[in-house]
């Protein structure tokens, strides 16, 4: 019989009394006591599951349900914080108390996960995740990632892609003001989908399924975008003449545009949408091949021309990636103007050299402008800031 109202006082009691070192001079538990506490936790946990399901059916009105879910969520987060704080005071030699404390934290986290799943969309996604909840989430996702690694162990053709997905999902970058529930919920959903894909009986479908779910959930990780575009580029390189390459690119672009996408899904809030970035890459690749085809179609001169003198080169102490990024910014802001971005690279690259490269390929510079590393972006910004400082002091 599920009570009409249900409190979490039993959790509070276990944390503050049963597992509190302040209530006993020698914090020891017998094995029978520890097992009894675990059994009680399981019993109350399943009653709470039933209670949440019942409330979801009984409460009328979205506002009342939202208020209820928020109250329960805040209460569970506070209890998890308290349990983690209390666990720090338990001596490591009290093995049974440490085990029960870990079991308790895991159970509270399980209650939070159930609440978030049962009432999906009712937790404000932009709220900052508390430290205790984040710590438990990291452990849970790391454990799931380890299982997934084993699940995909024999998928030789998918190891690079799986490596990108799992390493990105298990990485939690420290940002201000902090990690939000939106990022946590996204990673949990992606892990859940990867687990389902790993169980597919037809192993040949796994790679496409991984790509499909990444596009569907707008997995706009730079590493994934680079993997996806480079895999298409390698396939296009194996095709014969330029017209066939363009045809295959157009077909790949069509297939990509027809993939399903979930509205509002986004892995990184700081990066542009996956669809926008990849579509722009398709545009640039097609434009490059079309331009290259036009150059190849030009008639050869009737008489042999003497070799053109090598252009004078200016040494630049930036890398090709950093130069390309700055030129792209200048073109985007219309500070320089040409028929296309490719034309900018084609015109400038022959007259530049770097410490490592005497001759810079404009095609290489073009590709670097769209797949740069964060370090190159930082150096480009620092260089431009130095220019600004010099101008101010001049």
N, C-alpha and C positions, 0 to 999 in steps of 0.2 A: 504494500500500500504506500504510494508516494505521497508525502505530506503536501498540503497546499502551499506551504512556504517552507523553504529549505535554507538553512544557513551553513556557512563554512566554519562554524565555531570548532568543529572536530579537528580541522586542520590547525587552527590557531592553538588548540590545546596540545596537540602532539608537538608542535614547534616550540611553544613557550614553556611547556611543563615536562612532557615525557622526554624530550631531547635537549632540554636546557641544562647546561652545566651549572648554572647559578642556583639550581634547586637541589643540588646534591654535592656533597663533599668529594665523593669518589664517583665520577660519572661512568658507571658500569651498567651494562644490561646483560641479563642471562640470555641464552639462545632462545628459550621458550618465550621470554618477554619480547625479544626482537621479532620473532615469528608472529606473535600475537598482534603486535603493532602493524606489521605488514598486512596481516589478514584484515585488520580493522580498516586500514587505508584502502585496500581493494574493495571491501564491502561498501564503504562510504562513497568511494569513487563511482562505483556502478549505480548506486542510488542517485548520485548527482547527475550522471548521464541521463537516467530515466526522468529525473526532475526537469532537466533542460528540454528534453523532447516534449514532455507534457506541457511545459510553459509555452513552448513555441506554438502549440496547437490552441492553447486556452486564451492567450493574450490577444485581444482585438485592438487593431490600430497600430500603425507603424511607429508612431511616436512613443507609445508605451513600451513596445518591444525594444526599440532602440535604447530607451532609458534603462530598461532591465539588463540588456546585454552589456551596456557600458558599465553599470554598477558591478556586475559580476566579474567583468574583465579587470576592472581597476582593483577589485578586492583580491582576485587571484594573483595579479601582478605584485601587490603589496605583500601577500603571503609568501610568494616566491622570493622576493627580496629578503624578507625576514628569515626564511629557511636558509638562504645562502649566508646571511650574516651570522646566524646561529651556528652554522656548520663550521665556520672559521674558529669558533671557540672550543670545538670538540677535540680533545687530544688525539693524535694519530694512533696512539697505542690502544685507544678504545675502539677496537676493530668493529664490533657489532654496532655501536652507536654510529660510526662513520657509514657503515653499510645501510643502516636504516635511514640515516639522513639523506644519503644519495638516492635511495628508493623514494623517499618523500619528495625530494626536488623533482625527480623524474615524473612522479605521479601528478604533481601540480602542473608541470609543463604539459603533461598529457591532457589534463583538464582544460588548460588554455587552448591547446590545439583543437580539441573537440568543440569548444565554444566558438572558436574562430571559424571552424569548418561548418558547424551546424547553422550559424548565423552569419554566413558569408556576406561581406559588404557592409556590416554594421559597425566595424571597428574603424575609426578615422585613420585612413592610410598614411597621412602625413605626420602623425604623432611620432615623437622620438621613442625608440625602444629602450626600456630600462636595462641597466647593465646585467642584472641577473638573468633576465629573459634572453638577452643577446648571447650570454655565455652558454646557456642551455641550447639555444638555437644552433650555435656554432658546433657544439658537440653532436647534436642530432644530424645536422647536414653532413658533417665529416663522416659520421657512421654510415649514413645512407650512401655517400659518395664511394666509400670503401666497398660496400656491397655492390654498387653499380659497376665499379671497376672489375670486380670478380665476374659479374654477370656478362660484361662485354669482353672478357679476357681473350676469347678465341676469335674475336671479330677483327682480324688483321687489317682489313680495309677501312675500318672505322676508328682505329686507335687515335689518329691525329684529331679527328673531330670530337671524340669522346674526351680526350685530354683537354681540349679547349673548353668544352662545356663544364666539365667537373672542376677544373682549376679556377674557372671564373666564378662558378657558383659557391665554391668553398672560400673564396677570397672576400673578406669584408674590409673595405678600405675605410680608414679612420677619417671621417669628415666632420666638419662643423655645420650645424649644431649636433649632428649625430645621425646614425642609421635609423631610417623610418620603418614603420610596419609595412609600407608598400613594398620595400625591397625584400623584407623577410617573406611576405606572402608570395611574392613573385618567385623567389627561389624555391620555396616549398612546393609550389605548383609545378615548376619545371622539373624538380626531382621526382615528383609523383608521376609525371608524364614519361620521364626517362625510364622509370621502373617498369611501366607498362610496355614501352617499346622494347626493352630488354627481354621481355617474355614472349615476343613474337616468335611463332614457330617457323615462319619463312624468313630465314636470316638474310636473304638477299634484299628484303624490303626495309631492313633496319636503317641503312644510310639515308634513303629518301624520307623515312619517317622522322629521323633526327632533323633533317633540313626543314621538313614541313612544320614540325612543332616549333622550331626556332623562328621561322618566319611568322607563324601564327601568333606567337607570343611577343613578337617584335624584340628579339634578342639582339639588340643593337650594340653588342660588344665589338670593339675594333678587331680583336683576334678572330672572331667568327666571320665578320665581313671580309677580312683579308683571306681567310680560308675559302670562303664561298666564291669570291671573285677570282682568286688564283686558280681554283679548280676549274672554273669555266674557261679562264684564259688558257690553261694547259690543254683543255679539250679543243679549243679553237685553233691552237697552234698546230695540232695534228691534222687539221683540215687543209685541203690543197690551195687553190687560187684564192685571191682576195674576195671575189664575189661570193664564193662558197662560205668563206669565213664570216662575211657580213650576214649572209642568209642564216647561218647557225647562231650568230649573235642575236639576230632579230627573233629567231625561234626561242632561244633561251630567255630573252627578255619577255616574250609573250607568256611563256610558262611561269616565269617568276611573278608577273603581274596578275596571273589567274590564281595564285595560291591564296588560300583563305587566311584572313587576318582578324584578330579579335580587337574590336574597337576599344581604345583606351589602354591596351596592354603596352608595357614599355619596361625594358630591363633597366637602362640607365637614363636618369632624368637629365644628365649633363651632355648626352650625345644625341645627334640627330636621329630621326627614325631610320630603321633598317631599310624600309622600302625606298625612302628618299635617297639615301646614300647609294644603294645598289643601282637604282634606276639612273642616277647621275653617272655612275661608273659605266653602265651600258651606253649611255649617250656619248661619253668621251671615247670609248673604244670604237664605236661605230663611226664617229666623226674622224677619228685617226685613220681607220682603214679606208674610208672614202677619200680622204685627202691623199693618202699614200697611193691609192688607185689612180687618182687624177695625175699625180706626178709620173707614174709609170706609163700612162697613156700618151704623154707628150712625145712628139716625134724627135728622133735624134738629129743633131745637126749634120748637114751633108758633108762637111769637111771636119776633119779631126781638129779639135780645139786644143790649144796648149793647156797644160794643167794650171788651174787657178792657184794663185799664191795663197799660202796659209794665212788666215787672219791673225792680226795681233791679238794676244790674249791678256786679259786682266786677271791677276791672281786674287782670289777671294778666300778669306780665311774662315769661311763657313762651309759646311758639308753640302752636297748636292740636295739632300732632303731639305735642309734649312733654306737654301736659296730658292728652291721650288715653292716652298711654303710662303715665303715673302712675296715672290712674284705673283702667286695666286691671290694673295691678299690685295696687292696693288691693282690687279685686274678686276677683282670683285668690287673694289671701291671706286673703279673707273679713274684711278690716278694715271694709269696707262691704258691705252686703247689700241686694239688690233681686231682683226676679223674674227679671231677666236683665241682661246687660251693656248691652243696648240701653236698658233702663229707666234705668240709671245715667246714660248720656249724655243721654237724653231729659229727665231731671229736673234735671241740673246745667247743661247747656249754655246754657239761656236766661238764667241769672244770671251768666254770665261774659262778659268781653270781653278782647281783647288789644290790644297797641299798634297792630296792623295791622287788626284786625277788631272793629267795634262789635257786630256780631251774629254769633254762632257757630251754624252749622247742626249739629244733633246727628247727622245722617246723615253729614256730613263728618267729624266727630269719631270716629264709629264706624269709618269706613273707614281713617282715619289710625292707629287703634290697632293695626292688623294689618299695615300696610305702612309702617313707619317707617324713617328713615335712621339709620345708625350715629351720626351727629353728634347727633341728637335723643336717642338713648339715653345718650350721654356727658353731655349737658347735664342730662338728668333725674337721672342719678346724682349729678352735682355739686350740684344743687339740694337733693336729699335729704340729702346729706352735710353741707351747710351747715345744714340744719334740725337734724340730729343734733348738730352742733357747738354750735349755739345752746342746745339743751336741756341739753347737758352743762355749759355755762358759766352757765346760769341760776341 
